[in-house]
Amino acid sequence: MRVPFSWLKEYLPELESPEVLEERLAGLGFETDRMERLPAPPKGVVFARVLEAHPIPGTHLKRLLLDAGRAVEVVSGAENARAGIGVALALPGTEVGGLSIGERTIQGVRSHGMALSPKELGVGEYGGGLLELPPDALPPGTPLAEAWPEETVLELEVTPNRPDALGLLGLARDLHALGYALEIPEYPLRAEPVPIPFGLKVEDPEGAPRFTLGYAFGLKVGPSPLWLQRRLFAAGMRPLLNAVDVTNYLMLELAQPMHAFDLRTIGEGILVRRARPGERLRTLDGVERTLHPEDLVIAAYRGEESWPIGLAGVMGGEESEVRPDTEAIALEVARFHPLAIRKTARRHGLRTEASHRFERGVDPMGQTLAQRRALALLQALAGARVAEKLLEAGREEAPSPIPFSPERANRLLGTSYPEAEQLAALRRLGCLVEGEGPYRVTPPSWRLDLKGEEDLIEEVARLKGYETIPMALPAFFPAPDNRGVEGPYRKEEALKDLLSGLGFQEVYTYSFMDPKDAALFRLPPPPLHLKNPLAPEKAALRNYLFPGLVRTLKANLDLDRAERALVFELGRVFQEEEKTHLAGLLLGEGVGLPWKEGLKGYPLLKGYLEALLARLGLALEVEPHPFPFLHPGVSGRVLVEGQGVGFIGTLHPAIQKALELPPVHLFELTLPLPERPFRFQDPSRYPPAFRDLAVVAPEETPYREVEGILKEAAGAYLEALALFDLYQGPPLKEGTKSLAFHLRFRHPERTLRDEEVEEVMGRIVAALRARGLDIRG
């Protein structure tokens, strides 16, 4: 959930800074995933009013005459460019998104700047049209930054048990419980005692236990004011029209979704029912959907006939959406059964901001408040007239009181909080505390998670601060029956630590995969599929880790032109049986090396894997093997202690091309790895003898073969062998290569004599020549 700091500060004027807010929220149990700074528009971007818009013959372009404090003419290709709207105008000389705006001639028309889309302005992702502002939003020529200052947005992780915190007011109430003053803006409502020209029927009260309809008419639909658009953009939503933006704004404020229906499309009224076999609905995303008989739908009716106009709690229908010429609406504010909404959303693969909130539950007493607040805003922003009466079905459900004992709270928590402080903390949350002990505590209606005394005790601990709970260990620790079960976990954590020490970064990806990815990554089809997947691309359980790493790299490269990456994941895969795998991925130089010409690509990744295994007392062997998802020339089976444990190589060029990736190198191993008993050996007191040797071999000869010859011929005195140079070119023959090695010899009990070392070197040279290899002089 995105939380704009300035918006939250309107409710809590005493909030110090985004950094302090992050700390306070963490103490309340809300983790901040990241903090994003949204800059103000550049200095050269001003508010302008479109006076005239004329098509340029033979093109899709328009010539716009703008009032920007002076007359300015620009050319725009936006479909929504028209007279009577306000726009953001970048004047010549302005830098916008890395683009320098200047004067130029387009199709014979001189353009003195550029009218901007939200994406070009840097406030949103939408780039399909101009940012539309009210024509009187600002005096023409005013720098947009004066009304659109920079913003800080916190992205929070909200746990499923706190649906109230999916609204900014819910977060504000929690912070108020810490001692911040809470101010909720009031919107005056002038309602009229006019009849409502439509009806309401609810056939399924279990699916819709509370349903309300408000009536607003005389609307002047158009762009929302600057302050509202700015908040919606910062919260990750695109402003559309004021009547629609009000519903989205209050959903983000109150965690109560709502929907506006164009009155012209609902016949005699609204009917809430289950879908009928064969019914179809084109939703707001433009997709025509076949409805399931268990789908709860909002239908319009006329006489005995009815037809669906929305998927209840998920998404409205295209036919009934609010349009620029809409003058009257029926405003729905409801409470639906969470399970019904969750099933409908999954069946249609449609996850929306509304379904996300309804699935977790909304305030059972909040619909009337949300109606009044929405109608008041429609009146203020769209000039609406509002009916005094609401159409209502179902009743508000008040929470039940819960017995609460401060003494028991201290006993469970191991604390000694004074009784008065515990009760004060609950009151600040909005609880009603009655009685003299035992107390009866009625939680606020929006706190659906407060069901029993233990929940209230947890709230006391949360508000007092978990750090205030004493660190007192029990005096006796019985031996657990499951002693030793943490062994595999500790080994996995040790692997993670070793990889982190080598410069890898750990990533976590979903255990789900898109079944279509099996063909893309040349893998066997996943054996396990989900009956009710969260989304089509998460319909099966993964059978390898590396596609997730590749997808993660792709997503990051789409956001940033990274030159290097070195990541790993340790997780479960699902093949014939559930297994634990370790996968690593390298792009470029990984962490980057300090010398000018760093090692990179497959040799670097192989070196990392060798270093990892060496720290475990194991040796790496790689034998050529054609894995279908790896490059035919860079594909090998990983052997450890003679056992095949995985693969290493370069991603297949066809996969690389399909995903538009640079060369990517990866490995994947099956855990646990073979183990070698640890054996301590005193360092030798005798000096080593060093020799260098360059072996000339055919180009296709694998390194492993040459290494094996050297080790076999050298015998027991060879202590270490390392490749330090690979060379191809003159004066070597074409089709050959030179492999240069450092050799280190040592005797465990005495100093080696030169003639002994030379004898060993003679055996090595003879063995190499016997295999058809040569020595480079």
Summary of the structure (lengths in Angstrom):
residues: 777
radius of gyration: 34.5
end to end distance: 67.8
largest distance: 113.6
contacts: 2426
relative contact order: 0.06
helix: 28%
strand: 29%
